[in-house]
Amino acid sequence: MQTLLEEIGADNAAAFQELYFRERNRLMQFSLKLFKNQSEAEELTQVVFVELWENRQKIDPTKSISSCLFVMAKHRFLDGLKKKSSQQCYFDYLDREEPIADTTTQHINLVECLDMVNKAVETLPPQAKLVYTMSREKGFTHQEISDQLDISQHTVSNHMKKSLSHIKMHLKSLSPELFVLFVFLFF
């Protein structure tokens, strides 16, 4: 797979096509779990592959491409939720029939949850913070983190367990509602 990624990074369209045919069904199934709607899942899958092609020179051939694709899909999905929520708020404002609806609250809760998660991550010890960021934000596998940081996979796993526990406790103490949203989004 590494050679395939190197070829894609070198603008080889045939290599990209091969990767697309290898990974599209798995990414489609993942997208379908997020949207529960075939057409939106297909659109998300296409958007992720287009974004991958547009950023092909930035591909790290040592990273897991599957993890990278899933992280990209998750981020596009969350971006879409934020956008839909913002659009709905705008339409509600234009209609002015009722006060701004529940979607505003959902959007605010999502933004607050992500903000609180980021604040909780900032309070982690440096090594745990690095492991969490590499795993959740950059999409590295535990093996990849282990190799890059020269620590055991068991240590990586322990850092992740402690980090997630810390974040959960932080959110639970601040807002039980946001804790539920965190669990839904991150697990």
C-alpha positions in Angstrom: 0.0 0.0 0.0 2.9 2.3 0.7 4.1 2.2 -2.9 0.6 2.9 -4.1 0.5 6.0 -1.8 3.8 7.2 -3.1 2.6 6.8 -6.7 -0.5 8.8 -5.9 1.6 11.5 -4.3 3.5 11.6 -7.6 0.3 12.3 -9.5 -0.3 8.8 -10.8 -4.0 8.8 -11.6 -4.0 5.0 -12.2 -2.7 4.4 -8.7 -5.4 6.7 -7.3 -8.0 4.7 -9.2 -6.7 1.5 -7.8 -6.9 2.9 -4.3 -10.4 4.2 -4.9 -11.6 0.7 -6.0 -9.9 -0.9 -3.0 -11.3 1.5 -0.4 -14.5 2.9 -1.7 -16.8 0.2 -0.3 -15.4 0.3 3.2 -15.6 4.1 3.2 -19.1 3.9 1.8 -20.2 1.5 4.6 -18.6 3.9 7.2 -20.4 6.9 5.6 -23.7 5.0 5.6 -23.3 4.4 9.3 -22.9 8.2 9.8 -25.8 9.3 7.6 -28.2 6.4 7.5 -29.0 7.7 4.0 -27.6 6.2 0.8 -27.3 9.4 -1.3 -25.6 11.4 1.5 -23.2 8.5 2.2 -22.3 8.3 -1.5 -21.8 12.1 -1.6 -19.5 12.0 1.5 -17.5 9.1 0.0 -16.9 11.1 -3.2 -16.0 14.3 -1.3 -13.4 12.4 0.7 -11.8 10.9 -2.4 -11.8 14.3 -4.2 -10.2 15.9 -1.1 -7.6 13.1 -1.0 -6.7 13.6 -4.7 -6.5 17.4 -4.2 -4.1 16.9 -1.3 -2.2 14.0 -2.8 1.2 15.7 -2.4 0.6 15.9 1.3 0.0 12.2 1.7 2.3 10.5 4.2 2.9 7.0 2.6 3.7 5.6 6.0 0.3 6.3 7.4 -2.7 4.0 7.3 -4.8 5.2 4.3 -7.9 3.6 5.7 -7.6 5.5 9.0 -6.9 8.7 7.1 -10.0 8.2 4.9 -12.2 7.5 8.0 -10.9 10.5 9.8 -11.5 12.7 6.8 -15.1 11.3 6.5 -15.8 12.0 10.2 -14.5 15.5 9.9 -16.6 16.2 6.8 -19.6 14.7 8.5 -19.2 17.0 11.5 -18.6 20.0 9.3 -21.8 19.1 7.5 -23.7 18.9 10.8 -22.4 22.3 11.7 -23.4 23.8 8.3 -26.9 22.3 8.4 -27.4 23.6 11.9 -26.2 27.1 10.9 -28.4 27.0 7.8 -31.4 25.9 9.8 -30.9 28.8 12.2 -30.7 31.2 9.4 -34.0 29.8 7.8 -35.7 29.9 11.2 -34.6 33.5 11.6 -36.0 34.4 8.2 -39.3 32.7 8.9 -39.6 34.4 12.3 -42.7 32.4 13.1 -41.3 31.0 16.2 -38.2 31.4 18.3 -35.1 29.8 16.8 -35.7 26.0 17.1 -34.0 23.1 18.7 -31.3 22.9 16.0 -29.7 26.0 17.4 -29.4 24.3 20.8 -28.0 21.2 19.1 -25.4 23.3 17.3 -24.5 25.2 20.4 -24.2 22.0 22.3 -21.9 20.5 19.6 -19.7 23.6 19.5 -19.6 23.6 23.3 -18.8 19.9 23.5 -15.9 20.2 21.0 -14.6 23.3 22.9 -14.8 21.5 26.2 -13.1 18.4 24.7 -10.3 20.6 23.4 -9.9 22.3 26.8 -9.8 18.9 28.5 -7.2 17.7 26.0 -5.1 20.8 26.8 -4.9 19.7 30.5 -3.6 16.2 29.7 0.1 15.4 30.5 2.3 16.2 27.4 2.8 12.5 26.3 -0.9 11.6 26.7 -1.9 14.7 24.9 0.5 13.9 22.0 -0.8 10.3 21.8 -4.5 11.4 21.9 -3.9 14.1 19.2 -2.1 11.6 17.0 -4.9 9.1 17.4 -8.1 11.1 17.3 -7.1 14.2 15.2 -4.5 12.8 12.8 -5.9 9.3 12.5 -2.8 7.3 13.4 -3.2 3.7 14.5 -1.8 2.6 17.9 1.0 0.8 16.0 1.9 3.9 14.0 2.0 6.0 17.2 4.1 3.3 18.9 6.6 3.3 16.0 6.8 7.1 15.8 7.1 7.8 19.5 9.2 4.7 20.2 6.9 3.4 22.9 5.0 0.1 23.2 1.5 -0.3 21.9 0.5 -1.1 25.4 1.7 2.3 26.6 -0.2 4.0 23.7 -3.3 2.1 24.7 -2.9 3.1 28.3 -2.4 6.8 27.3 -5.6 6.6 25.2 -7.6 5.0 28.0 -6.5 7.5 30.6 -7.0 10.4 28.1 -10.6 9.4 27.3 -11.3 8.8 30.9 -10.0 12.2 31.8 -12.0 13.9 29.1 -15.2 12.0 30.1 -14.8 13.1 33.8 -14.1 16.7 32.7 -17.3 16.8 30.6 -19.4 14.9 33.1 -18.4 17.4 35.8 -19.3 20.4 33.6 -22.4 19.2 31.8 -24.1 15.8 31.8 -25.9 16.7 28.5 -22.6 17.5 26.7 -21.1 14.3 28.1 -23.8 12.3 26.3 -23.0 14.2 23.1 -19.3 13.5 23.6 -20.0 9.8 23.9 -22.1 9.8 20.8 -19.5 11.7 18.7 -16.3 10.1 19.9 -17.2 6.4 20.5 
